[in-house]
Amino acid sequence: MSLLSVKNLCLAIGTLEILRNISFNLGKGEVFGVVGESGSGKSMTALALMGLTPGFAITSGRAELDGTDLINLSEGEMCALRGNQIAMIFQEPMTALNPVQTIGDQVAETLIIHKRANRREARKIAREKLNRVGLPAEQFPLDRYPHELSGGQRQRVSIALAIALRPKLLIADEPTTALDVTTQAQILDLLKSLVAEEGMALMLITHDLAVVAGIADQVAVMQNGEIVEVGPTAQIFRQMRHPYTRQLFAASGHVPARDPQTEDAPLLTVTDAVRTYAMPRSGLFSRPPPFPAVNGVSFTLNKGENLGLVGESGCGKSTLTRAILGLEPLQGGQISLLGQPVGPKMPNSLRSAVQVVFQDPYGSFNPRWKVARLVAEPFHLQPNVPADWHQQVADALVSVGMVERDMDKYIHEFSGGQRQRIAIARALILRPELIVLDEAVSALDVSIRAQILDLLADLSDRLDLSYLFISHDLGVVRAITDRVLVMKDGKIVESGPTGQVFTNPQHAYTQQLIAATPRLPDA
């Protein structure tokens, strides 16, 4: 008998159909993967099961959890089930957790609300659950706040909160999207062990087919609010009967065509770079000990070269990036761009030679400005705004696959992939020599990611651009870069041609990163 049986689930907002005839079964102790692009209805399916859809949404069909139809329950009845029988792990733990409440209180809160324990007992159970998800008491006391933890640690707190009452069904919505590969592997192993030991069912929503291939018993492929293919994971990946499934599979392993034009001429040179931060004082009169976030890093990036920088969160990638952009000073060593020293006081003429594309394009734009002003923003680095700035903005947008009339729109009117194209256009507007791409495709669907990688490869070849590509996605780095640097604890532990490093890693840490990377099965 199925633990969860969904039959003909439909959801509409006004005249717009969001979900159409969603049907699947999920048994106790099973992992059910749901894959598809943004807008396919994955998250809305989960929210419908949780009773968290907008109040004006119209839902029909049946979704029976252990015989109880979730669709027709009142809000009070759903409140009794949420956290108790069905729980959800959200994609971004920092927004899912309360920033002014300790992690112990947040995990204990579920037990207290459902009257399963008094406050003292609830905190004791909270401690047990945090231990269970790999947050031991000696390192992570109950009085820690979410901002004091890393992304992976915050996600573990979210999992502890979700499993506090041992629910029958656990829904995980993109739980590893923003995590590095080793943390992702740890979170996936934790979820698998919870399913095996607690006997719960897991519904895993993701756009990463490699993650689903390694953990799910069954998989459903969603497109435009419908399930186009569903079945055992091995069978789906072997047969791929639907064209959309084949399209997703091809996009996941996509390698852009490139014609590297690398010159033996240094563009960026980093020599023995050191960047330290003061740690908290251990006593009233003691000096705070220094923490070397970047510790003696040296490398050279040549003109026309694509260089990858990989490593776990906390390894020093972002600190090094801020120093390369001239946003933070070094305590030792030197960074030079085009033969000139880089730092917070470098001239605007040099600052315009290096631009950056961030992970979240929406967060890097002013939502009150139209696209024309957003893309033209870097012109403030120049002493005079060019008279033909409007035409230059139009040309930059066209070069990244947009159209001229997009200049008169606001950023919220575009999809995630389109926003990233606009971010790239803004980086191109000053015609820089170097573009730093900080996790620029990690949050994108596989098909959109493939399009952005093709665009970046084309721009690199056509405009003779150099890239510093920072990512935790080793598959992306392998597809787009000529050379790769592996960073750990503030140091470069391995470097070399990308193909050589990935096929024959020498350092134990590099081997660990590659081993932790999910892989697609052979088609």
Backbone torsions as a table, in degrees:
resi	resn	phi	psi	omega
1	MET	NA	137.3	-178.9
2	SER	-74.8	142.1	173.4
3	LEU	-73.5	-43.8	178.4
4	LEU	-122.7	125.0	178.2
5	SER	-125.1	113.0	-179.7
6	VAL	-107.9	126.7	-177.6
7	LYS	-132.5	120.7	174.2
8	ASN	51.1	44.1	178.0
9	LEU	-72.8	123.8	179.1
10	CYS	-127.1	148.2	177.8
11	LEU	-146.4	133.3	180.0
12	ALA	-135.4	145.2	173.0
13	ILE	-118.6	107.4	-172.2
14	GLY	64.8	-126.4	178.8
15	THR	-93.9	-0.2	-177.5
16	LEU	-91.7	120.2	176.8
17	GLU	-83.2	120.4	179.9
18	ILE	-93.5	-45.3	179.1
19	LEU	-124.6	139.2	-179.6
20	ARG	-132.6	113.3	171.1
21	ASN	50.9	54.0	177.2
22	ILE	-79.2	124.0	-179.7
23	SER	-139.1	130.0	173.7
24	PHE	-167.2	165.0	177.8
25	ASN	-125.8	143.3	180.0
26	LEU	-133.9	122.6	-177.6
27	GLY	-92.2	163.5	178.0
28	LYS	-62.7	132.5	179.3
29	GLY	80.2	9.3	-179.6
30	GLU	-102.5	155.1	172.6
31	VAL	-111.5	122.1	-176.7
32	PHE	-114.5	114.2	-179.6
33	GLY	-91.5	138.9	175.5
34	VAL	-122.6	118.2	-176.5
35	VAL	-122.5	158.2	179.7
36	GLY	155.3	169.3	-179.3
37	GLU	-77.9	168.2	173.6
38	SER	-58.7	135.8	-178.5
39	GLY	89.5	0.0	-179.3
40	SER	-79.5	-15.8	178.8
41	GLY	107.1	6.8	-177.7
42	LYS	-59.8	-56.8	-176.5
43	SER	-67.4	-35.1	-179.9
44	MET	-66.4	-33.4	174.8
45	THR	-61.3	-45.2	179.0
46	ALA	-63.5	-43.4	-179.7
47	LEU	-65.5	-32.8	176.6
48	ALA	-65.5	-40.3	178.5
49	LEU	-66.6	-33.1	-179.4
50	MET	-84.8	-6.9	-176.8
51	GLY	70.3	33.0	-176.7
52	LEU	-114.3	20.4	178.6
53	THR	-74.6	159.5	177.9
54	PRO	-55.9	148.2	-175.7
55	GLY	-61.3	-26.4	-179.1
56	PHE	-91.7	4.1	177.4
57	ALA	-76.7	144.3	178.6
58	ILE	-108.0	118.5	-177.0
59	THR	-115.6	138.3	177.1
60	SER	-139.7	172.9	-175.8
61	GLY	96.4	-167.8	-178.4
62	ARG	-131.1	146.6	173.5
63	ALA	-143.8	93.5	-173.6
64	GLU	-95.4	120.4	174.0
65	LEU	-103.6	106.5	-178.6
66	ASP	53.8	39.4	176.7
67	GLY	93.1	-9.4	179.8
68	THR	-99.3	124.1	-179.7
69	ASP	-78.7	112.3	-176.6
70	LEU	-71.2	-26.8	-172.5
71	ILE	-69.3	-35.0	-173.2
72	ASN	-100.1	12.5	179.1
73	LEU	-81.1	150.6	174.4
74	SER	-75.1	168.9	179.9
75	GLU	-62.9	-38.8	178.4
76	GLY	-62.9	-42.0	179.1
77	GLU	-67.8	-36.6	177.8
78	MET	-67.6	-36.9	178.2
79	CYS	-60.7	-33.5	178.2
80	ALA	-70.6	-27.3	-178.8
81	LEU	-88.3	-35.8	-176.8
82	ARG	-63.8	129.7	-177.6
83	GLY	83.5	-24.1	-178.0
84	ASN	-96.1	-54.9	179.8
85	GLN	-106.1	-28.3	-177.5
86	ILE	-139.3	131.9	-177.6
87	ALA	-137.1	160.9	-174.5
88	MET	-136.9	138.0	173.3
89	ILE	-106.9	122.8	-175.8
90	PHE	-90.9	164.0	-174.3
91	GLN	-65.3	-44.1	-175.0
92	GLU	-109.7	100.9	-174.9
93	PRO	-65.1	-29.1	-177.6
94	MET	-66.7	-30.3	176.6
95	THR	-88.4	-20.9	179.0
96	ALA	-81.7	-26.2	-179.9
97	LEU	-93.5	153.9	179.0
98	ASN	-83.1	117.6	-174.5
99	PRO	-69.2	-17.3	-177.6
100	VAL	-106.4	13.4	179.7
101	GLN	-123.2	138.7	-179.0
102	THR	-67.4	158.6	-178.5
103	ILE	-65.8	-33.0	178.6
104	GLY	-65.1	-44.1	179.6
105	ASP	-65.7	-35.5	-177.7
106	GLN	-69.8	-39.4	177.7
107	VAL	-71.3	-37.6	-179.3
108	ALA	-71.2	-25.8	-175.0
109	GLU	-57.4	-41.0	-179.4
110	THR	-60.4	-42.6	-179.7
111	LEU	-65.2	-38.8	-178.0
112	ILE	-71.2	-43.7	-178.9
113	ILE	-60.5	-41.3	-179.7
114	HIS	-85.7	6.5	175.6
115	LYS	56.9	38.8	177.7
116	ARG	-94.4	-10.1	179.9
117	ALA	-165.5	153.6	171.2
118	ASN	-78.5	177.8	-173.0
119	ARG	-60.9	-41.8	-178.3
120	ARG	-65.7	-46.2	179.2
121	GLU	-66.1	-37.5	-179.0
122	ALA	-63.7	-39.8	178.5
123	ARG	-68.2	-32.7	176.8
124	LYS	-66.5	-43.5	177.6
125	ILE	-67.0	-38.0	177.5
126	ALA	-58.7	-41.3	177.8
127	ARG	-62.1	-41.6	179.4
128	GLU	-63.9	-42.0	-178.4
129	LYS	-68.6	-39.5	177.7
130	LEU	-65.5	-38.0	174.2
131	ASN	-61.2	-40.7	-176.7
132	ARG	-63.0	-33.9	-178.4
133	VAL	-93.3	14.0	173.1
134	GLY	88.2	27.0	176.3
135	LEU	-120.9	79.3	-174.6
136	PRO	-65.8	154.7	-172.5
137	ALA	-62.7	-36.5	-176.2
138	GLU	-66.7	-26.5	178.7
139	GLN	-102.3	-29.2	-174.4
140	PHE	-131.3	76.3	177.6
141	PRO	-64.2	162.9	-176.1
142	LEU	-65.6	-18.2	-176.8
143	ASP	-90.9	11.7	174.3
144	ARG	-73.3	150.6	176.2
145	TYR	-105.2	156.1	-177.1
146	PRO	-55.0	-36.8	-176.7
147	HIS	-69.1	-13.3	178.9
148	GLU	-87.0	1.3	-176.9
149	LEU	-115.1	159.1	174.7
150	SER	-78.2	173.2	-180.0
151	GLY	-59.8	-44.3	179.2
152	GLY	-65.9	-37.7	178.2
153	GLN	-68.0	-38.9	177.0
154	ARG	-64.0	-37.5	178.4
155	GLN	-65.5	-34.0	176.4
156	ARG	-66.2	-36.7	176.0
157	VAL	-63.4	-42.3	178.0
158	SER	-60.4	-39.0	178.5
159	ILE	-67.5	-43.3	178.0
160	ALA	-59.3	-40.7	178.5
161	LEU	-63.3	-40.9	-176.6
162	ALA	-70.3	-31.7	-175.7
163	ILE	-98.6	6.1	-174.7
164	ALA	-55.5	-38.0	-178.2
165	LEU	-103.4	14.8	178.5
166	ARG	51.5	63.2	-178.5
167	PRO	-67.0	160.2	178.4
168	LYS	-76.9	-33.4	-178.3
169	LEU	-127.0	127.4	177.3
170	LEU	-115.4	123.5	178.7
171	ILE	-106.0	123.9	179.7
172	ALA	-116.3	112.4	-176.4
173	ASP	-99.3	102.0	-179.7
174	GLU	50.0	55.3	-172.8
175	PRO	-73.8	-11.7	-175.0
176	THR	-124.5	11.0	-172.4
177	THR	-58.1	-43.9	-174.1
178	ALA	-96.6	11.2	-175.6
179	LEU	-98.3	151.6	175.6
180	ASP	-72.8	168.4	-167.0
181	VAL	-65.5	-38.2	-179.1
182	THR	-71.2	-40.3	176.1
183	THR	-65.7	-39.4	176.6
184	GLN	-59.3	-44.3	179.3
185	ALA	-62.5	-39.2	179.0
186	GLN	-65.6	-42.8	-179.9
187	ILE	-65.3	-42.0	179.2
188	LEU	-65.6	-40.8	176.6
189	ASP	-62.8	-39.3	178.6
190	LEU	-63.0	-45.1	180.0
191	LEU	-63.3	-41.9	178.6
192	LYS	-62.7	-42.0	-179.5
193	SER	-67.9	-34.4	177.2
194	LEU	-64.3	-41.9	177.9
195	VAL	-61.7	-43.2	-177.5
196	ALA	-70.1	-42.0	-173.7
197	GLU	-85.0	-38.0	-177.2
198	GLU	-89.8	-14.0	179.2
199	GLY	73.1	15.7	180.0
200	MET	-84.2	167.2	173.8
201	ALA	-101.2	147.1	-178.2
202	LEU	-123.0	126.3	173.3
203	MET	-106.7	108.4	-173.7
204	LEU	-104.3	115.9	179.5
205	ILE	-101.0	126.9	-178.0
206	THR	-160.5	159.4	170.9
207	HIS	-102.5	2.4	-178.0
208	ASP	-95.9	104.0	-177.7
209	LEU	-64.9	-30.2	-179.9
210	ALA	-66.3	-36.3	177.3
211	VAL	-64.7	-45.2	179.4
212	VAL	-62.9	-41.2	-177.8
213	ALA	-60.2	-30.9	-175.6
214	GLY	-91.2	-10.2	-172.7
215	ILE	-129.9	-28.3	-169.0
216	ALA	-87.6	143.6	172.5
217	ASP	-83.4	-40.4	176.7
218	GLN	-127.4	158.4	178.5
219	VAL	-142.1	140.7	173.8
220	ALA	-117.6	133.6	178.4
221	VAL	-103.7	122.5	-176.4
222	MET	-111.0	141.4	175.2
223	GLN	-146.8	128.1	176.2
224	ASN	51.6	43.9	175.1
225	GLY	79.8	9.1	-180.0
226	GLU	-128.7	152.4	170.6
227	ILE	-88.2	114.0	-176.7
228	VAL	-92.8	-17.6	178.4
229	GLU	-160.2	136.3	-180.0
230	VAL	-148.4	144.8	179.3
231	GLY	163.2	-174.7	176.3
232	PRO	-57.1	141.2	-172.8
233	THR	-57.5	-48.0	-178.2
234	ALA	-60.0	-39.7	-179.4
235	GLN	-67.3	-43.1	-179.7
236	ILE	-61.2	-46.1	-177.5
237	PHE	-73.6	-23.4	179.1
238	ARG	-81.7	-41.5	-173.9
239	GLN	-93.8	-42.4	-179.4
240	MET	43.0	64.5	-174.6
241	ARG	-71.0	-32.3	-176.8
242	HIS	-88.4	139.9	179.5
243	PRO	-57.5	-34.3	-178.8
244	TYR	-67.1	-37.5	176.2
245	THR	-61.9	-43.5	178.4
246	ARG	-64.6	-36.2	178.8
247	GLN	-64.3	-44.4	178.5
248	LEU	-63.0	-42.5	-179.2
249	PHE	-62.5	-44.4	-179.2
250	ALA	-65.2	-39.8	-179.4
251	ALA	-68.2	-31.0	-178.3
252	SER	-65.9	-34.3	179.9
253	GLY	-105.0	21.6	-173.6
254	HIS	-68.5	134.1	174.6
255	VAL	-121.4	116.0	-177.3
256	PRO	-67.2	146.3	175.8
257	ALA	-72.9	130.6	-177.2
258	ARG	-134.6	151.9	173.9
259	ASP	-130.4	77.9	-173.9
260	PRO	-57.7	135.3	178.9
261	GLN	-120.3	50.7	-176.4
262	THR	-69.5	132.6	176.6
263	GLU	-105.6	150.0	177.9
264	ASP	-84.3	59.0	-178.5
265	ALA	-138.5	113.1	-177.4
266	PRO	-59.9	129.8	174.4
267	LEU	-100.8	-49.9	178.8
268	LEU	-122.0	129.4	179.0
269	THR	-126.7	123.7	176.5
270	VAL	-114.0	122.8	-175.3
271	THR	-125.0	112.5	175.4
272	ASP	49.3	44.6	-177.9
273	ALA	-67.9	132.9	178.4
274	VAL	-131.6	126.9	175.9
275	ARG	-135.0	115.8	-177.2
276	THR	-116.2	155.9	175.3
277	TYR	-127.7	151.1	177.8
278	ALA	-80.8	130.6	176.3
279	MET	-83.2	166.0	176.8
280	PRO	-59.9	146.7	177.8
281	ARG	-65.8	141.2	175.3
282	SER	-87.3	-15.2	178.3
283	GLY	-156.0	172.2	-174.6
284	LEU	-63.6	-39.3	-174.6
285	PHE	-106.9	3.9	-178.8
286	SER	-85.7	148.8	176.9
287	ARG	-79.8	138.7	179.2
288	PRO	-65.9	130.9	-179.8
289	PRO	-70.5	145.2	179.3
290	PRO	-79.3	145.9	174.7
291	PHE	-115.1	115.3	-178.0
292	PRO	-80.7	93.7	179.3
293	ALA	-68.9	-36.8	173.0
294	VAL	-125.0	124.1	-168.7
295	ASN	-130.2	87.1	175.0
296	GLY	73.3	44.1	-178.6
297	VAL	-86.2	132.7	177.2
298	SER	-137.5	134.7	172.2
299	PHE	-167.7	166.8	177.4
300	THR	-129.0	135.5	175.3
301	LEU	-113.6	121.8	-176.7
302	ASN	-87.4	161.3	179.8
303	LYS	-63.5	130.5	179.9
304	GLY	82.3	3.1	-176.5
305	GLU	-95.0	146.2	172.3
306	ASN	-105.7	115.2	-175.4
307	LEU	-113.7	128.4	178.6
308	GLY	-97.7	145.1	176.0
309	LEU	-129.8	114.9	-175.4
310	VAL	-124.4	158.7	179.2
311	GLY	159.8	166.1	-179.5
312	GLU	-72.7	166.1	172.9
313	SER	-59.9	135.8	180.0
314	GLY	90.6	1.2	-177.8
315	CYS	-80.6	-15.0	178.7
316	GLY	113.3	3.6	-178.0
317	LYS	-59.2	-50.3	-175.6
318	SER	-67.2	-38.5	177.8
319	THR	-62.4	-45.0	177.9
320	LEU	-62.3	-39.2	179.8
321	THR	-62.4	-44.4	179.5
322	ARG	-62.1	-36.0	178.0
323	ALA	-68.6	-39.8	178.8
324	ILE	-64.9	-34.0	178.6
325	LEU	-80.4	-2.9	-179.8
326	GLY	76.4	21.7	-178.2
327	LEU	-91.5	-19.9	179.3
328	GLU	-137.5	146.1	179.0
329	PRO	-82.8	158.3	173.5
330	LEU	-93.2	151.4	171.0
331	GLN	-92.4	-10.5	179.2
332	GLY	-164.6	155.7	-179.5
333	GLY	80.9	-168.0	-174.7
334	GLN	-152.9	147.4	172.5
335	ILE	-123.6	130.8	178.0
336	SER	-130.3	141.8	178.3
337	LEU	-125.4	124.7	-176.8
338	LEU	55.3	33.7	178.0
339	GLY	81.0	0.6	-178.9
340	GLN	-111.8	143.9	-177.8
341	PRO	-66.9	140.7	-179.4
342	VAL	-103.0	137.2	177.5
343	GLY	-178.0	176.4	-178.7
344	PRO	-57.4	-24.7	-176.9
345	LYS	-102.8	15.8	-178.9
346	MET	-69.3	151.3	-176.5
347	PRO	-66.9	154.3	-179.7
348	ASN	-61.1	-30.6	179.0
349	SER	-62.2	-34.8	176.9
350	LEU	-80.4	-36.8	-179.8
351	ARG	-63.1	-32.7	-179.9
352	SER	-72.1	-13.0	-179.5
353	ALA	-80.1	-12.3	177.4
354	VAL	-129.1	125.9	179.5
355	GLN	-125.2	167.3	-173.6
356	VAL	-134.1	145.5	172.1
357	VAL	-119.2	121.0	-174.3
358	PHE	-89.3	169.1	-179.0
359	GLN	-65.2	-45.2	-176.2
360	ASP	-107.5	98.2	-177.3
361	PRO	-64.1	-34.6	-177.7
362	TYR	-64.2	-39.5	-179.8
363	GLY	-73.0	-17.0	-179.0
364	SER	-95.9	2.5	178.8
365	PHE	-113.7	150.6	172.4
366	ASN	-82.1	114.4	-174.4
367	PRO	-66.9	-12.7	-178.7
368	ARG	-86.5	-12.6	-177.9
369	TRP	-96.8	149.0	172.1
370	LYS	-78.4	163.6	-173.8
371	VAL	-59.1	-36.9	-179.6
372	ALA	-56.9	-45.1	-179.4
373	ARG	-73.0	-35.3	179.3
374	LEU	-62.6	-46.7	-178.0
375	VAL	-70.5	-32.6	-178.9
376	ALA	-80.7	-5.8	-175.1
377	GLU	-54.6	-40.4	-179.1
378	PRO	-62.7	-13.2	179.4
379	PHE	-62.2	-16.0	178.5
380	HIS	-67.5	-13.3	176.3
381	LEU	-75.6	-15.0	-178.6
382	GLN	-97.4	149.5	-178.2
383	PRO	-62.5	-31.8	179.3
384	ASN	-136.2	134.7	176.1
385	VAL	-71.1	128.0	-178.5
386	PRO	-62.6	146.0	-178.1
387	ALA	-63.2	-31.1	-178.3
388	ASP	-98.4	31.3	-176.6
389	TRP	-58.1	-35.6	-179.0
390	HIS	-62.4	-42.4	178.8
391	GLN	-69.4	-35.9	178.1
392	GLN	-64.8	-39.0	176.0
393	VAL	-62.8	-44.4	178.9
394	ALA	-61.0	-43.0	179.9
395	ASP	-64.6	-38.8	179.6
396	ALA	-65.1	-40.9	179.0
397	LEU	-66.0	-43.1	178.8
398	VAL	-62.8	-36.3	-178.4
399	SER	-66.5	-21.4	178.7
400	VAL	-105.1	15.3	174.4
401	GLY	90.0	11.3	174.9
402	MET	-97.4	-177.0	179.9
403	VAL	-122.7	160.8	-173.3
404	GLU	-61.4	-35.4	-176.8
405	ARG	-69.7	-11.2	177.2
406	ASP	-66.7	-15.7	-179.7
407	MET	-62.5	-26.0	-175.4
408	ASP	-93.8	11.5	-179.8
409	LYS	-106.3	164.4	174.3
410	TYR	-94.8	159.5	-172.3
411	ILE	-66.4	-27.1	-179.1
412	HIS	-70.8	-10.1	-179.1
413	GLU	-84.9	2.5	-176.1
414	PHE	-116.7	158.7	174.9
415	SER	-77.5	173.2	180.0
416	GLY	-60.6	-42.6	179.5
417	GLY	-66.1	-39.2	178.1
418	GLN	-66.5	-38.8	177.4
419	ARG	-61.8	-39.1	179.6
420	GLN	-68.2	-34.0	175.0
421	ARG	-63.5	-40.2	178.8
422	ILE	-66.4	-37.4	177.1
423	ALA	-63.1	-38.3	177.9
424	ILE	-68.1	-38.7	177.1
425	ALA	-61.0	-40.7	178.3
426	ARG	-63.8	-38.0	178.7
427	ALA	-68.2	-27.8	-176.7
428	LEU	-84.5	-16.2	-166.0
429	ILE	-61.1	-30.0	179.2
430	LEU	-94.2	6.7	-179.8
431	ARG	52.9	61.5	-176.0
432	PRO	-74.2	166.0	174.4
433	GLU	-87.0	-30.6	-174.3
434	LEU	-134.0	134.6	173.0
435	ILE	-119.3	126.7	175.4
436	VAL	-94.7	121.9	-179.1
437	LEU	-110.4	104.8	-175.2
438	ASP	-96.4	98.0	-178.7
439	GLU	51.6	45.1	-169.7
440	ALA	-70.4	-17.6	-178.2
441	VAL	-125.7	7.5	-172.6
442	SER	-67.5	-28.3	-176.8
443	ALA	-97.7	7.5	-175.4
444	LEU	-96.3	152.3	173.6
445	ASP	-62.3	159.3	-174.5
446	VAL	-62.3	-39.4	-178.4
447	SER	-71.1	-39.6	177.4
448	ILE	-68.9	-38.4	176.7
449	ARG	-58.9	-42.6	178.6
450	ALA	-61.0	-39.9	178.3
451	GLN	-64.9	-42.1	-179.9
452	ILE	-67.4	-38.5	178.0
453	LEU	-64.8	-40.6	175.5
454	ASP	-61.0	-41.8	179.7
455	LEU	-62.7	-46.0	-179.2
456	LEU	-63.2	-40.7	178.4
457	ALA	-64.2	-42.0	179.5
458	ASP	-64.5	-44.2	179.8
459	LEU	-64.7	-39.0	179.4
460	SER	-61.9	-44.8	-179.4
461	ASP	-71.4	-40.9	-172.9
462	ARG	-77.3	-37.2	-175.6
463	LEU	-106.1	4.8	179.3
464	ASP	57.3	43.5	-179.6
465	LEU	-84.8	153.5	169.9
466	SER	-109.6	143.3	179.4
467	TYR	-122.0	140.3	162.7
468	LEU	-109.5	105.2	-170.6
469	PHE	-101.5	108.7	-178.2
470	ILE	-101.6	123.7	-176.0
471	SER	-160.4	152.6	169.9
472	HIS	-96.5	-4.2	179.5
473	ASP	-89.9	100.7	-175.4
474	LEU	-66.5	-27.2	177.4
475	GLY	-65.2	-40.9	178.1
476	VAL	-66.5	-44.7	180.0
477	VAL	-61.1	-39.9	-179.9
478	ARG	-66.3	-32.4	-175.6
479	ALA	-78.1	-28.8	-166.7
480	ILE	-115.9	-13.4	-171.3
481	THR	-108.6	156.5	175.9
482	ASP	-91.0	-40.2	179.6
483	ARG	-131.7	157.7	-178.7
484	VAL	-137.4	142.2	173.4
485	LEU	-112.9	134.3	177.6
486	VAL	-108.5	123.2	-173.2
487	MET	-113.9	136.4	177.1
488	LYS	-148.1	131.5	176.8
489	ASP	51.6	41.2	175.0
490	GLY	81.4	5.3	-178.3
491	LYS	-127.6	153.8	171.9
492	ILE	-85.7	114.1	-175.8
493	VAL	-95.9	-18.1	177.8
494	GLU	-158.9	144.1	176.5
495	SER	-150.5	157.7	178.6
496	GLY	158.5	-179.8	174.9
497	PRO	-54.7	139.1	-172.6
498	THR	-56.1	-49.1	-179.3
499	GLY	-59.6	-39.8	-178.6
500	GLN	-67.1	-44.4	-178.9
501	VAL	-65.2	-38.6	-176.5
502	PHE	-78.1	-30.9	-178.8
503	THR	-89.6	-26.1	-178.0
504	ASN	-140.2	65.3	-178.5
505	PRO	-66.7	137.5	-177.2
506	GLN	-97.8	-37.3	-176.7
507	HIS	-84.8	144.1	-178.5
508	ALA	-60.0	-35.1	-179.5
509	TYR	-68.5	-40.5	176.7
510	THR	-62.1	-42.1	178.1
511	GLN	-61.4	-38.2	178.2
512	GLN	-65.1	-42.9	179.2
513	LEU	-61.9	-46.0	-177.5
514	ILE	-67.1	-38.7	179.0
515	ALA	-65.7	-30.7	-178.1
516	ALA	-81.5	-10.6	-176.7
517	THR	-74.9	123.4	176.7
518	PRO	-62.1	145.3	-178.6
519	ARG	-124.8	142.1	173.4
520	LEU	-73.9	140.5	173.6
521	PRO	-69.5	158.9	176.1
522	ASP	-63.0	138.1	-177.8
523	ALA	-63.3	NA	NA
